[in-house]
Structure formats: structure tokens, C-alpha cells
Amino acid sequence: MDLVIIILALGLLMLIAYRGFSVILFAPLCALLAVILTEPSYALPFFSNIFMEKMVGFIKNYFPVFLLGAVFGKLVEISGIAESIAKTIINLVGRKRAILAIVLMCAILTYSGVSLFVVAFAVYPFAANLFREANIPKRLIPGTIALGALSFTMDAMPGTPQIQNVIPTSFFKTDIYAAPILGITGSLFVLCLGLLYLERRRKKAQSAGEGYFGFNGAGEEIAVAAETVNMSAAPSTNSASIGRQVLAFVPLILVGVANKFFTISIPKWYPEGFDFSKLGLEAFGKVDLATVTGIWSVELALVLGIITALAYDWKRVTSGFQQGINASIGGALLAAMNTGSEYGFGGVIASLPGFATVRDSISHTFTNPLINGAVTTNVLAGITGSASGGMGIALSAMGDKYIQAITQYNIPPEVMHRVVAMASGGMDSLPHNGAVITLLAVTGLTHKQAYGDIFVVTIFKTLACFFVILVYSLTGLV
């Protein structure tokens, strides 16, 4: 019965998320339902001391990353940096290679710290223009953006400042560059398979006579959506100078370089951590540098990126600054609260008797901690429809046990970091995933029209996680 209660709570949350309702409200309700069905008198104590503690703890640690990433992404969009990068990539690969150009653009933006949700809005006008010119079916745009933004640069590439790569740093005391060889290997696995698949889909559509608007007489719904694209943001070869296009990469490169610099420097600035008791503030305890270095490094790097994005085109930024910043702050609040609420939900579920049954079942089935972590995180990310939410549940419930297990098996924590991060970005992109729903809404397409390609990219992401485990097991490379 205890196991049934947990499955009911998880299934209900998944259904609610798929229906488009906010998990900020329904995650605590689903958690409390599970508690009430287990023991009604536990409801209020579990809500106050488990759900709220977990949610607030998550927001305390990671809200600045959400906020700074959203602001940086909006400035990249309204300053014209995204437009300049699009022109540079198109000049390099050519307009005929529209799929490769859009994947590269998404990858560059997300690897530089731009929010995944912002990337969909920023890239779509360019994708629509290129796909129309090349007469590639519009229905392939979501899969193309998903490959560039929601896959390898989200959690596999070492150094990516996306939240999915930041969260494990505080659990395993690593940094965002953990296991670089395995991360790059997994990234190439996803990128190559994804590009081959999308090109195969393009050629098949071309052979069948399907163009951007679908087949003659059968693409009315797609055509109507396509007509609403804002072409004012589409790339033009007659506008920005080469020098300006090169400068557009400076804020993005600076974020990466500064991130690495701060990762190395912060421990040197505080070689013994920071003890508030020396200031007479004993109540605030001592800062453990190992758990916050990765977070602080990303935050400081994004601040520098924001400053340089402002400097790129100050006049253009200031014209829409208030509206853009307010929108980005609202988006950051929503994303942080969504994930924090799922994190609190995970804390409650992990405290119920039925979770011990689930945990023990997975542990007995998969004794290898890497496979155990990959399966647990992947399943929970799929159920919640959130990479960071699923990872939060997994690490909240099993983090200490994973640390003990990798110590027992002599596995470097960097490897566990990379495996868990990549696993979170596997089955998270099922139909009820927020980023998937947003992406389809932005492109004006339905699940029926375009989700199939996103799902295939999801399969590649999932396989990549287990491929990385295999590579480590055979070679010991980190």
C-alpha cells in the first residue's frame, strides 16, 4: 500500500503537469495527499519541516543562477547579439545547411548560460527563415532546437552553466567541469546521432515532396502559424559588419573563461572557508567552499556576461530594457519556484515508507552506483517532466547513499556528477515537460505534428548517459 501511495502521488503530479497546471501549487498538494494517505496526523509537520525546508533550501542555493541566466539571455536577445551570432554561423556553414546552423546557434547560446526557455524564443525567427528558404518542413524545427538547446549543452558538456550541471556540484563537491572527457564523449554521441537523424528526416521529406508548409493541401495549420513569424529578426547579409559579428561572441566567451577563472580562484580567496563566528555572527555558521564554489563561479561569470552584453549595444538595450528585464525576472521566478516546489515534493516522497521499497528495489537491481544513479534520476526526471526537478528528487533522497557507494567502489565523484547530470536530461523531455510545451507553443506546432523528433533526441540523450558509463567502465577515463 505504501508503494501504491507514492506511485499515485507521482502519477497525479505527472498528469497535472501534462495538463498544463502549475506545479508550484500542485506539487505540495500531491505531496500532502501522499502523507495524508499514509498517516493524516503527519501532514502539517511534513509540510513545514520537510517540504518547505527542501524548497526554500533549493531556492536559496540556486535562485541567483536562474535569475542571472534569465537576465543574461534576455540581454543577448534584445542587444542584437543573437542576431549577429546567427549571421556569423550562416556565413560559415551556408544557408543550405539550415539544420546544422540552428543546432550550432542553440548550442552556443545554451553553453554560454542563456536560459533554455529564452533560446527557443531567440532562435525561432532565424530557424523559420532558414527552413523556409531551404524548403525544409517546419515540423522539423522543434527537434532541431531540442538537439541544440535541450541535449548535450544542457548537461553533458563540461563547463556548461545550465542549472542541471550546477546542482550536482553542491552534493558531490565538484565543479561544473567535472569529468571533461566523459562529458565531451557523451556530447559527441548525442550531436552526431542527432544530426544524422535530422538529416535523414529532411532527405526523406524532400524525396516525398514535402516542403516547409507540408504537402500541397495538407499543411494549412502549419502555414497559418508560419505566417505569424516576425521576420524583422531574420538574418541579413547586408547589415552588421564582420567586426561587430565577432564582438558578439565576446560576452559568451567571457562567461566561459570567467567561470573557469573563478572556479580556480575562489578556493584561493577563502583557503579556510569563511567562518562567521570570527565576526561575532555565530548563528550564521561556516561556509563550506566545496559546496558553493561551483555556484558562486557561475553567478560571477554571468554578472560579467550581463555587463558586456549591456556594453555591446547600449542604445538598443536601453530602448527595451525595462520590459525585457521585467519579463526575464518573472520567468526566473517561475522557473525557480517550479523546480523548488518539485524539490520539496521529492523530499516529502523520500521520507515516506514506500520510498524505501523503491530505493531498495533499484539498489538490488542495479548494484553499480553509476547505473543506479542514472536509472533513478532518469525515471524521476521522466515522471516529473523536469531535469532539475527529477535530479533534485533523486539527490535529495539518495545523495548521501551515492556518496557512500562511489567511495566504496572507488569511483571519482566527478564521474557521478556527470552521470547524474546527463541522466537528468534524458527522459525529462517527455510530452509534459515544460520546455517541450513552450517550444511547441513558440513554433506554433502541436505534439502530433512535431513531438516525434523531440522524442528521438530524448532517446539519444538517454542512451548517451549509459554509453558514458560504458566508456568509463572500459577505460577508466574521466
NUBA-227109 format. One record per residue (C-alpha): residue in three letters; z, y, x. Coordinates in steps of 0.05 Angstrom, whole numbers, padded with zeros to 5 digits, always signed. Example, Ala and Ser with C-alpha at 12.3 -4.5 7.8 and 13.67 -1.06 7.14 Angstrom:
% NUBA-227109
ALA+00156-00090+00246 SER+00143-00021+00273 
END
This chain:
% NUBA-227109
MET+00000+00000+00000 ASP+00016+00048+00057 LEU-00054+00038+00086 VAL-00086+00049+00018 ILE-00050+00115+00011 ILE-00078+00140+00078 ILE-00148+00117+00060 LEU-00142+00152-00007 ALA-00120+00218+00025 LEU-00175+00216+00078 GLY-00228+00196+00027 LEU-00206+00252-00020 LEU-00209+00304+00035 MET-00278+00280+00055 LEU-00303+00284-00017 ILE-00274+00353-00026 ALA-00305+00378+00039 TYR-00373+00348+00018 ARG-00368+00384-00048 GLY-00361+00450-00010 PHE-00288+00466-00026 SER-00245+00498+00028 VAL-00201+00451+00068 ILE-00153+00508+00080 LEU-00126+00496+00011 PHE-00142+00423+00000 ALA-00122+00393+00068 PRO-00047+00408+00055 LEU-00054+00385-00017 CYS-00085+00319+00005 ALA-00032+00310+00058 LEU+00024+00324+00009 LEU-00007+00276-00041 ALA-00003+00221+00012 VAL+00070+00239+00025 ILE+00088+00240-00049 LEU+00056+00172-00060 THR+00097+00146+00000 GLU+00164+00180-00016 PRO+00167+00241-00062 SER+00230+00269-00030 TYR+00194+00276+00037 ALA+00143+00326+00011 LEU+00176+00393+00026 PRO+00206+00373+00094 PHE+00139+00343+00116 PHE+00103+00407+00094 SER+00149+00454+00131 ASN+00165+00416+00194 ILE+00101+00376+00205 PHE+00041+00406+00170 MET+00058+00479+00183 GLU+00084+00466+00254 LYS+00020+00430+00273 MET-00026+00481+00240 VAL+00009+00541+00269 GLY+00012+00508+00338 PHE-00063+00497+00337 ILE-00078+00568+00315 LYS-00030+00596+00368 ASN-00068+00560+00423 TYR-00140+00565+00401 PHE-00150+00624+00354 PRO-00167+00672+00412 VAL-00223+00625+00432 PHE-00251+00624+00361 LEU-00245+00700+00356 LEU-00275+00718+00424 GLY-00331+00667+00416 ALA-00350+00695+00348 VAL-00349+00767+00373 PHE-00390+00749+00434 GLY-00440+00712+00392 LYS-00449+00770+00344 LEU-00459+00819+00401 VAL-00511+00772+00433 GLU-00547+00774+00366 ILE-00545+00849+00349 SER-00555+00874+00421 GLY-00622+00840+00426 ILE-00600+00791+00479 ALA-00620+00731+00436 GLU-00688+00763+00423 SER-00701+00774+00498 ILE-00680+00703+00515 ALA-00727+00676+00462 LYS-00785+00715+00492 THR-00769+00690+00563 ILE-00766+00617+00541 ILE-00831+00623+00502 ASN-00866+00654+00561 LEU-00842+00597+00605 VAL-00857+00536+00561 GLY-00910+00565+00516 ARG-00913+00574+00441 LYS-00945+00506+00431 ARG-00880+00473+00456 ALA-00841+00502+00398 ILE-00791+00445+00394 LEU-00773+00448+00468 ALA-00768+00524+00465 ILE-00719+00524+00407 VAL-00676+00468+00437 LEU-00671+00506+00503 MET-00653+00571+00468 CYS-00599+00538+00426 ALA-00572+00502+00488 ILE-00569+00566+00529 LEU-00532+00604+00475 THR-00481+00550+00459 TYR-00468+00534+00532 SER-00453+00608+00543 GLY-00399+00608+00489 VAL-00437+00632+00427 SER-00407+00600+00365 LEU-00447+00542+00336 PHE-00450+00576+00268 VAL-00476+00641+00299 VAL-00531+00604+00336 ALA-00561+00578+00271 PHE-00569+00649+00244 ALA-00593+00678+00311 VAL-00645+00625+00326 TYR-00675+00610+00258 PRO-00722+00671+00255 PHE-00753+00651+00322 ALA-00757+00578+00302 ALA-00792+00595+00236 ASN-00842+00638+00272 LEU-00858+00587+00326 PHE-00862+00528+00279 ARG-00907+00566+00232 GLU-00954+00586+00289 ALA-00956+00514+00315 ASN-00961+00487+00242 ILE-00902+00441+00253 PRO-00866+00421+00189 LYS-00808+00468+00173 ARG-00765+00408+00155 LEU-00760+00392+00230 ILE-00726+00458+00245 PRO-00654+00436+00227 GLY-00660+00373+00270 THR-00686+00415+00328 ILE-00630+00466+00323 ALA-00580+00410+00316 LEU-00604+00378+00381 GLY-00598+00444+00419 ALA-00533+00470+00388 LEU-00493+00413+00359 SER-00501+00359+00412 PHE-00496+00359+00488 THR-00478+00432+00500 MET-00422+00427+00448 ASP-00380+00374+00482 ALA-00416+00336+00538 MET-00439+00389+00588 PRO-00383+00404+00638 GLY-00362+00477+00633 THR-00383+00489+00561 PRO-00332+00537+00529 GLN-00341+00508+00459 ILE-00274+00491+00426 GLN-00290+00416+00427 ASN-00288+00418+00503 VAL-00227+00464+00506 ILE-00178+00425+00461 PRO-00171+00364+00508 THR-00150+00409+00566 SER-00081+00421+00537 PHE-00070+00347+00524 PHE-00095+00317+00589 LYS-00081+00377+00634 THR-00153+00381+00655 ASP-00204+00438+00655 ILE-00269+00446+00618 TYR-00308+00420+00679 ALA-00277+00351+00672 ALA-00319+00291+00693 PRO-00382+00330+00711 ILE-00426+00270+00730 LEU-00410+00233+00666 GLY-00419+00297+00625 ILE-00488+00311+00655 THR-00508+00238+00647 GLY-00489+00239+00573 SER-00524+00306+00563 LEU-00590+00280+00593 PHE-00584+00217+00550 VAL-00580+00258+00485 LEU-00631+00311+00506 CYS-00685+00261+00528 LEU-00677+00215+00467 GLY-00674+00275+00420 LEU-00737+00308+00448 LEU-00775+00242+00447 TYR-00755+00230+00375 LEU-00772+00300+00350 GLU-00840+00300+00386 ARG-00855+00233+00355 ARG-00838+00261+00287 ARG-00883+00321+00300 LYS-00942+00278+00320 LYS-00933+00232+00260 ALA-00932+00293+00214 GLN-00994+00321+00248 SER-01031+00255+00240 ALA-01013+00253+00167 GLY-01039+00324+00156 GLU-00971+00355+00143 GLY-00963+00427+00164 TYR-00908+00479+00164 PHE-00907+00484+00088 GLY-00912+00410+00077 PHE-00971+00374+00046 ASN-01020+00412+00002 GLY-00989+00419-00067 ALA-00924+00386-00046 GLY-00889+00440-00005 GLU-00875+00492-00058 GLU-00800+00492-00049 ILE-00806+00497+00027 ALA-00859+00551+00022 VAL-00816+00595-00022 ALA-00758+00590+00027 ALA-00804+00605+00086 GLU-00829+00669+00055 THR-00758+00699+00058 VAL-00755+00694+00135 ASN-00740+00760+00169 MET-00798+00767+00216 SER-00772+00831+00247 ALA-00732+00789+00295 ALA-00791+00746+00316 PRO-00811+00749+00389 SER-00868+00794+00410 THR-00902+00793+00478 ASN-00913+00869+00477 SER-00841+00894+00473 ALA-00785+00880+00524 SER-00800+00887+00597 ILE-00792+00829+00646 GLY-00733+00864+00678 ARG-00698+00871+00611 GLN-00711+00798+00594 VAL-00679+00778+00660 LEU-00618+00823+00647 ALA-00608+00789+00580 PHE-00584+00727+00617 VAL-00530+00765+00656 PRO-00476+00762+00601 LEU-00488+00688+00591 ILE-00487+00671+00665 LEU-00426+00715+00676 VAL-00387+00675+00624 GLY-00401+00611+00662 VAL-00387+00639+00731 ALA-00324+00676+00708 ASN-00299+00614+00673 LYS-00302+00574+00737 PHE-00271+00631+00777 PHE-00212+00637+00730 THR-00202+00562+00728 ILE-00192+00563+00803 SER-00155+00629+00807 ILE-00103+00626+00751 PRO-00062+00570+00783 LYS-00061+00612+00847 TRP-00037+00673+00810 TYR+00020+00633+00780 PRO+00034+00578+00831 GLU+00101+00561+00798 GLY+00080+00574+00726 PHE+00115+00630+00690 ASP+00189+00627+00672 PHE+00211+00679+00620 SER+00284+00666+00638 LYS+00273+00707+00702 LEU+00261+00767+00656 GLY+00323+00752+00615 LEU+00280+00723+00558 GLU+00305+00651+00559 ALA+00285+00639+00487 PHE+00210+00641+00506 GLY+00217+00583+00555 LYS+00169+00568+00612 VAL+00093+00567+00612 ASP+00063+00502+00637 LEU+00000+00525+00673 ALA-00033+00457+00669 THR-00036+00462+00593 VAL-00062+00533+00587 THR-00107+00545+00648 GLY-00169+00518+00612 ILE-00155+00561+00551 TRP-00139+00625+00590 SER-00201+00616+00632 VAL-00247+00612+00572 GLU-00214+00672+00539 LEU-00220+00717+00600 ALA-00292+00695+00613 LEU-00311+00712+00541 VAL-00279+00780+00547 LEU-00324+00795+00607 GLY-00383+00769+00568 ILE-00368+00816+00510 ILE-00363+00876+00557 THR-00431+00860+00589 ALA-00463+00847+00521 LEU-00440+00916+00498 ALA-00470+00947+00561 TYR-00537+00912+00551 ASP-00558+00958+00495 TRP-00501+01003+00476 LYS-00542+01046+00427 ARG-00568+00986+00389 VAL-00499+00953+00386 THR-00463+01014+00361 SER-00511+01023+00303 GLY-00488+00958+00270 PHE-00422+00948+00307 GLN-00372+00956+00250 GLN-00408+00910+00202 GLY-00424+00858+00255 ILE-00354+00855+00285 ASN-00320+00851+00217 ALA-00366+00793+00198 SER-00352+00756+00263 ILE-00276+00765+00256 GLY-00280+00738+00185 GLY-00319+00678+00210 ALA-00270+00666+00266 LEU-00211+00668+00218 LEU-00244+00619+00171 ALA-00263+00571+00227 ALA-00194+00572+00259 MET-00158+00564+00193 ASN-00204+00507+00172 THR-00192+00469+00236 GLY-00118+00486+00239 SER-00109+00460+00168 GLU-00144+00395+00186 TYR-00100+00390+00247 GLY-00038+00398+00204 PHE-00066+00345+00157 GLY-00074+00298+00216 GLY-00002+00310+00237 VAL+00024+00290+00169 ILE-00021+00229+00164 ALA+00000+00207+00234 SER+00073+00210+00211 LEU+00064+00163+00152 PRO+00079+00088+00158 GLY+00008+00068+00141 PHE-00020+00103+00203 ALA+00018+00056+00248 THR-00021+00000+00217 VAL-00087+00036+00230 ARG-00067+00054+00301 ASP-00043-00016+00318 SER-00106-00046+00288 ILE-00151-00003+00331 SER-00107-00015+00392 HIS-00110-00090+00383 THR-00185-00090+00371 PHE-00202-00043+00428 THR-00152-00050+00485 ASN-00193-00007+00532 PRO-00165+00063+00523 LEU-00233+00096+00531 ILE-00265+00054+00476 ASN-00202+00062+00434 GLY-00204+00137+00441 ALA-00279+00140+00428 VAL-00275+00098+00365 THR-00213+00132+00337 THR-00239+00203+00349 ASN-00309+00187+00324 VAL-00285+00155+00260 LEU-00236+00211+00245 ALA-00288+00265+00261 GLY-00336+00230+00213 ILE-00284+00225+00158 THR-00262+00298+00163 GLY-00332+00324+00177 SER-00306+00364+00235 ALA-00310+00350+00310 SER-00249+00393+00327 GLY-00212+00370+00265 GLY-00224+00296+00279 MET-00205+00306+00352 GLY-00143+00344+00331 ILE-00121+00287+00285 ALA-00134+00235+00340 LEU-00099+00272+00396 SER-00042+00295+00351 ALA-00029+00223+00332 MET-00047+00186+00395 GLY-00048+00237+00452 ASP+00016+00212+00486 LYS-00006+00139+00479 TYR-00073+00155+00510 ILE-00039+00187+00570 GLN+00005+00126+00579 ALA-00056+00079+00572 ILE-00100+00115+00623 THR-00042+00116+00672 GLN-00033+00041+00661 TYR-00108+00027+00671 ASN-00114+00078+00728 ILE-00166+00119+00691 PRO-00172+00192+00712 PRO-00152+00240+00656 GLU-00218+00277+00667 VAL-00255+00215+00642 MET-00212+00210+00580 HIS-00223+00284+00567 ARG-00299+00276+00570 VAL-00300+00213+00527 VAL-00256+00242+00472 ALA-00295+00308+00472 MET-00362+00272+00466 ALA-00335+00225+00413 SER-00313+00284+00371 GLY-00385+00307+00370 GLY-00412+00240+00346 MET-00406+00223+00273 ASP-00376+00291+00257 SER-00444+00315+00234 LEU-00446+00272+00171 PRO-00472+00306+00107 HIS-00406+00340+00091 ASN-00400+00375+00159 GLY-00393+00450+00153 ALA-00443+00465+00208 VAL-00495+00419+00176 ILE-00486+00452+00108 THR-00491+00521+00140 LEU-00553+00501+00180 LEU-00589+00475+00118 ALA-00570+00537+00079 VAL-00596+00583+00133 THR-00663+00547+00136 GLY-00669+00542+00061 LEU-00675+00467+00061 THR-00638+00411+00026 HIS-00604+00348+00053 LYS-00660+00307+00023 GLN-00713+00347+00060 ALA-00683+00354+00128 TYR-00618+00316+00139 GLY-00651+00252+00164 ASP-00669+00283+00231 ILE-00599+00312+00239 PHE-00571+00243+00226 VAL-00614+00212+00281 VAL-00589+00264+00330 THR-00519+00245+00307 ILE-00534+00172+00325 PHE-00558+00193+00394 LYS-00494+00233+00405 THR-00451+00173+00385 LEU-00489+00125+00430 ALA-00484+00175+00488 CYS-00408+00171+00486 PHE-00408+00095+00494 PHE-00464+00100+00546 VAL-00419+00145+00588 ILE-00362+00094+00582 LEU-00410+00040+00607 VAL-00433+00083+00666 TYR-00361+00096+00686 SER-00342+00023+00679 LEU-00400+00000+00722 THR-00400+00055+00775 GLY-00332+00089+00774 LEU-00368+00156+00776 VAL-00331+00216+00748 
END
